[in-house]
Amino acid sequence: MKKTIEDFALENLALSMDDDGIATLTLNRPAKRNALNADTVEELIEVFSALPRMGTRAVVLRAEGTHFCAGLDLVEHHEEDRRPEDFMHLCLRWHEAFNKMEYGGVPIIAALKGAVVGGGLELASSAHIRVADASTYFALPEGQRGLFTGGGATIRVADLVGKARMIDMMLTGRIYAQDEAIQVGLAQYLVEDSEAKAYEIARAAAENPPLSNFAICSAISHMQNMSALDAAYAESVVAGIVNTQPASRGRLEAFANKTAARVKPGQS
């Protein structure tokens, strides 16, 4: 049986969905700068396991308070005094959550503000589109805290900014913000109101056929993990399925009849 919004019992997140299938997922620990404790990670897994099967057309990931996410809950980590194998299993749960985001097939747009630091950057990098505002800053301060990334930064953040920049961020605590953050690839948009822009993008994405969005928001990531030869084969298979779907027929007819909107400069 499909889950509904009412079926979730969330303490660290808040979830809602409008009539157009646009879900809003809110990080809801503002007193902790939305740091990710173990329970929050379990809630992320629960939510992103269910959303693709709930008719969700797009997700806006936002946060209460002035910061998006300050990363791993270091107070909890200190108090738990975990053994190496315990922390390894915690990291695997982070990977489970973030993989469900990246590979789930539903467009996720992150509305960023304030701190996007450590595990918060790992969370943001699992979204498909990141929108920053003027207050947003990005950092990986693990080196200064005697830590190492455990939620996928070596995979996703390195993919965004390159290995050398990521190493620099971790060794020196370098912070990226505003235009420089956009230039190195940490976010795709820098706007005055990141939430308003995130909803605008989500609504635009939701107008695409769901099968097209599923392919865009899952297949590309899978293909990046393949050899070039395997990726070419997989791309051909996905294109064969997506490009012959019934939902494409009317759109292709509109293009053939010259009634469809044309791609031109000035479109956002």
C-alpha positions as CSV (number, residue, x, y, z in Angstrom):
1,M,0.0,0.0,0.0
2,K,1.3,3.4,-0.9
3,K,2.3,5.7,1.9
4,T,0.6,9.1,2.3
5,I,1.9,12.2,4.0
6,E,-0.1,11.3,7.1
7,D,1.7,8.0,7.4
8,F,5.1,9.7,8.3
9,A,5.9,10.3,12.0
10,L,8.8,12.7,11.6
11,E,10.6,14.5,14.4
12,N,13.6,16.1,12.7
13,L,12.0,16.7,9.3
14,A,8.8,18.1,8.1
15,L,7.1,16.9,4.9
16,S,4.2,18.3,2.8
17,M,3.0,17.9,-0.7
18,D,0.7,20.1,-2.8
19,D,-1.9,19.2,-5.4
20,D,0.7,19.4,-8.2
21,G,2.9,16.7,-6.6
22,I,5.5,19.2,-5.5
23,A,6.8,17.9,-2.1
24,T,8.5,20.1,0.4
25,L,11.0,18.4,2.8
26,T,12.2,20.7,5.6
27,L,15.2,20.1,7.8
28,N,13.7,21.0,11.1
29,R,16.5,21.2,13.8
30,P,17.2,25.0,13.6
31,A,18.6,25.1,17.2
32,K,21.3,22.7,16.0
33,R,21.8,24.5,12.7
34,N,20.1,21.5,11.2
35,A,23.0,19.2,12.0
36,L,22.4,15.6,11.0
37,N,22.0,13.2,13.8
38,A,21.5,9.5,13.4
39,D,17.7,9.8,13.7
40,T,17.5,12.5,11.0
41,V,19.4,10.2,8.6
42,E,16.9,7.4,9.3
43,E,14.1,9.8,8.5
44,L,15.7,10.8,5.3
45,I,15.9,7.2,4.3
46,E,12.3,6.6,5.1
47,V,11.1,9.7,3.2
48,F,13.2,9.2,0.1
49,S,12.3,5.5,0.0
50,A,8.6,6.4,-0.3
51,L,8.4,9.7,-2.2
52,P,9.1,8.2,-5.7
53,R,6.1,5.9,-5.2
54,M,3.7,8.6,-3.9
55,G,3.2,10.4,-7.2
56,T,5.8,13.0,-6.4
57,R,6.8,15.1,-9.4
58,A,9.6,17.1,-7.7
59,V,11.0,17.8,-4.2
60,V,12.1,21.1,-2.7
61,L,14.6,20.5,0.1
62,R,14.7,23.4,2.5
63,A,15.6,24.2,6.1
64,E,14.1,26.0,9.1
65,G,16.3,28.8,10.6
66,T,19.1,30.7,9.1
67,H,21.3,27.7,8.1
68,F,20.7,24.9,5.6
69,C,22.8,22.3,7.4
70,A,26.0,22.4,9.5
71,G,26.8,18.7,8.9
72,L,27.3,15.8,11.3
73,D,25.9,16.4,14.7
74,L,29.3,16.6,16.5
75,V,27.7,16.8,19.9
76,E,26.0,13.5,19.4
77,H,29.1,12.0,17.9
78,H,31.2,13.1,20.9
79,E,28.7,11.8,23.4
80,E,28.2,8.4,21.7
81,D,32.0,7.8,21.7
82,R,31.5,5.3,18.9
83,R,33.8,2.4,18.0
84,P,35.2,2.4,14.4
85,E,32.8,-0.2,13.2
86,D,29.8,1.7,14.7
87,F,30.8,4.8,12.9
88,M,31.3,2.9,9.7
89,H,27.8,1.5,9.9
90,L,26.5,5.1,10.5
91,C,28.3,6.2,7.4
92,L,26.6,3.5,5.4
93,R,23.2,4.8,6.5
94,W,24.2,8.3,5.3
95,H,25.2,6.7,2.0
96,E,21.8,4.8,1.9
97,A,19.9,8.1,2.4
98,F,21.9,10.1,-0.2
99,N,21.9,7.3,-2.8
100,K,18.1,7.2,-2.5
101,M,18.1,10.9,-3.2
102,E,20.5,10.9,-6.2
103,Y,19.2,7.7,-7.8
104,G,15.5,7.9,-6.9
105,G,14.4,9.4,-10.1
106,V,12.5,12.4,-8.7
107,P,14.0,15.8,-9.2
108,I,15.3,17.3,-5.9
109,I,16.0,21.0,-5.7
110,A,17.9,22.2,-2.7
111,A,17.2,25.7,-1.4
112,L,20.4,26.7,0.3
113,K,21.2,29.4,2.9
114,G,23.8,30.0,5.6
115,A,26.0,27.1,6.4
116,V,26.3,24.2,3.9
117,V,29.1,22.6,5.7
118,G,30.6,19.1,6.0
119,G,27.8,16.6,5.9
120,G,25.5,19.5,5.0
121,L,27.4,19.8,1.7
122,E,27.2,16.0,1.3
123,L,23.5,16.3,1.7
124,A,23.2,19.2,-0.8
125,S,25.4,17.5,-3.3
126,S,22.9,14.6,-3.4
127,A,20.3,16.9,-4.7
128,H,20.0,17.4,-8.5
129,I,20.0,21.2,-8.5
130,R,21.3,23.5,-5.8
131,V,20.1,27.1,-5.4
132,A,22.2,29.4,-3.2
133,D,21.4,32.9,-1.8
134,A,23.8,35.6,-0.7
135,S,24.1,34.1,2.8
136,T,25.2,30.7,1.6
137,Y,28.7,29.4,2.3
138,F,30.3,26.0,1.6
139,A,33.0,24.3,3.5
140,L,34.5,20.9,4.4
141,P,36.2,21.6,7.8
142,E,36.8,17.9,8.6
143,G,40.6,18.3,8.6
144,Q,40.6,21.0,11.3
145,R,38.3,18.8,13.5
146,G,40.4,15.7,13.1
147,L,37.7,14.0,11.0
148,F,37.3,12.7,7.4
149,T,34.2,12.9,5.2
150,G,31.9,9.8,5.5
151,G,28.7,10.7,3.7
152,G,29.9,10.7,0.1
153,A,31.9,13.9,-0.3
154,T,34.7,12.0,-1.9
155,I,32.2,10.9,-4.6
156,R,29.9,13.8,-5.1
157,V,31.7,17.0,-3.9
158,A,34.9,15.9,-5.7
159,D,32.7,15.3,-8.8
160,L,31.4,18.9,-8.5
161,V,34.6,20.8,-7.8
162,G,37.4,18.4,-8.7
163,K,39.8,16.4,-6.5
164,A,42.3,19.2,-6.0
165,R,39.7,21.8,-4.8
166,M,38.2,19.3,-2.4
167,I,41.5,18.4,-0.9
168,D,42.2,22.1,-0.5
169,M,38.9,22.6,1.3
170,M,39.6,19.8,3.7
171,L,43.2,20.7,4.5
172,T,42.8,24.4,4.9
173,G,39.1,25.0,5.8
174,R,38.7,27.1,2.7
175,I,35.2,28.6,2.4
176,Y,33.4,29.2,-0.9
177,A,30.5,31.7,-1.2
178,Q,28.5,33.7,-3.7
179,D,30.0,34.0,-7.3
180,E,33.1,31.9,-6.5
181,A,30.9,29.0,-5.3
182,I,28.9,29.1,-8.5
183,Q,32.1,29.2,-10.6
184,V,33.5,26.1,-9.0
185,G,30.2,24.2,-9.3
186,L,29.0,24.0,-5.8
187,A,25.6,25.4,-6.8
188,Q,23.9,26.2,-10.2
189,Y,22.0,29.3,-9.2
190,L,22.8,32.4,-7.0
191,V,19.7,34.4,-6.3
192,E,18.1,36.7,-3.7
193,D,15.5,34.2,-2.6
194,S,16.7,30.6,-2.9
195,E,13.4,29.1,-1.9
196,A,11.3,31.0,-4.4
197,K,13.7,30.0,-7.2
198,A,13.8,26.4,-6.0
199,Y,10.0,26.2,-6.3
200,E,10.1,27.8,-9.7
201,I,12.6,25.2,-10.9
202,A,10.5,22.4,-9.3
203,R,7.4,23.4,-11.0
204,A,9.2,23.6,-14.4
205,A,10.6,20.2,-13.9
206,A,7.2,18.8,-12.8
207,E,5.9,19.7,-16.3
208,N,8.1,17.1,-17.9
209,P,6.9,13.5,-18.3
210,P,7.7,11.6,-15.2
211,L,9.6,8.9,-17.2
212,S,11.9,11.6,-18.7
213,N,12.6,13.0,-15.2
214,F,13.2,9.5,-13.8
215,A,15.8,8.9,-16.5
216,I,17.5,12.3,-16.0
217,C,17.6,11.9,-12.2
218,S,18.8,8.3,-12.1
219,A,20.3,7.1,-15.4
220,I,22.9,9.9,-15.7
221,S,24.3,9.1,-12.3
222,H,24.4,5.4,-13.1
223,M,26.1,6.0,-16.4
224,Q,28.8,8.1,-14.8
225,N,29.8,4.9,-12.8
226,M,30.2,2.8,-16.0
227,S,32.9,2.4,-18.6
228,A,32.4,4.5,-21.7
229,L,31.4,1.4,-23.7
230,D,28.8,0.3,-21.1
231,A,27.5,3.8,-20.6
232,A,26.9,4.1,-24.4
233,Y,24.9,0.9,-24.4
234,A,22.9,1.9,-21.3
235,E,22.2,5.3,-22.8
236,S,20.9,3.7,-25.9
237,V,18.6,1.4,-23.9
238,V,17.2,4.3,-21.8
239,A,16.7,6.5,-24.9
240,G,14.9,3.7,-26.6
241,I,12.4,3.5,-23.7
242,V,12.0,7.2,-22.9
243,N,12.0,8.6,-26.5
244,T,9.2,6.3,-27.6
245,Q,6.9,6.9,-24.6
246,P,3.3,7.8,-25.3
247,A,3.7,11.1,-23.3
248,S,6.2,12.2,-25.9
249,R,3.9,11.9,-28.9
250,G,2.0,15.1,-28.4
251,R,5.1,17.1,-27.6
252,L,6.8,15.8,-30.8
253,E,3.7,16.6,-32.8
254,A,3.7,20.2,-31.5
255,F,7.4,20.5,-32.5
256,A,6.7,19.1,-35.9
257,N,3.8,21.5,-36.4
258,K,5.9,24.5,-35.1
259,T,3.5,25.2,-32.3
260,A,5.9,24.2,-29.5
261,A,8.0,26.8,-27.7
262,R,11.5,27.1,-29.3
263,V,14.8,27.0,-27.4
264,K,16.2,30.5,-27.4
265,P,18.4,32.8,-25.3
266,G,16.8,34.5,-22.4
267,Q,14.9,31.4,-21.2
268,S,15.7,30.4,-17.6
